[in-house]
């Protein structure tokens, strides 16, 4: 995890072989798109199944019988109440209630299994080590492969029939091609699918095996971004960061009642107060009415030209076949259907607040 | 493509009489990826050479399109409003952006021919 040299995932050679356009991302050289292109990759994932290399993300093991109690001191979520094999989306916060990172935590029985964003990996590890000491272990020998889309379950079941029994946000260890892998039914596309934690030296063979299926195509970071945006999912560093709180971000569901009442995590009092009294701004979905995308940083204004906030993620949604965005607006403008303008190339373009997600989720609950 | 000239901004221009048709090169559309929005210039606009006159947006980013020569815009490609992907599928044909009435045809001499552009873009 050296910060100066560019890192490569175990699937790097495969990406290059498949003709990917490689770009630096969070310290890794990653495929932004394959020859099919972002739009085709996006639509393929919604229709069948896409394979994503997410090995750049940080996989962490936290051991100890009281790991869940101690982990709650760092995050907003209910971790002690997490059933064995279940996973949960949660947030690291700072003392002002800002978000340090968003992450997934799995109750893996005798330990917690944590997946954090690549760009935050080092600071998250430092945070966890400061709070939990040497029970925190970075799992650098593991790659992470996501298989997403309506066909994902049928494809993966050919290698591990047991995965059909997993519900959304649960996990299990399955032998795949003779190797034990932690398989979680979750993802970042709004579709049904899985994330497979596989040893580095087995990752390429597994990816090739999955890609050999006629329903599976390799998908780059470009389509990963448009898929998650249509699904209304936050991208850390863009839609959420240290200047946004979980309540402003519309993630109050990630701060359950017990944690609000009892606190015990950084910024708890600020977040409790915001949950009770409301906030002055809020993250919303925004649909520009024309064809022009409103990208990150685009200002949002009312009819009189008063600035209400800015777009934090915006682009073209291939499944919507039009521009889609998320951003923060003053709370009185956050209601669904509110008419706004987005200022694209100095011109106000009509847009409206729309409920997230933009596409119906395909999760198997 | 032998009758085309190319700019360093990856535009092509094909001139018939005093009217030049302008688009972006195959290399440019490939670099951009899937084009999802095009804003063509308004008819009657006067553009100086290298002035920004149009916008092309791909799934990834917005890019500016410049006038490769000076002149007056006489037509924008209306097809691109509803079918911006034409820029990807037919960059040298139906995916043209605008037509410009040249005010100084000598500017064409400063543009690259096909061989020079190929060398420039590779």
Interface residues (C-beta under 8 A of the other chain):
Chain A: X32 X33 X37 X38 X39 X40 X222 X226 X291 X292 X293 X295 X315 X316 X318 X323 X345
Chain B: X33 X34 X36 X37 X39 X55 X57 X59 X60 X61 X62 X81 X84
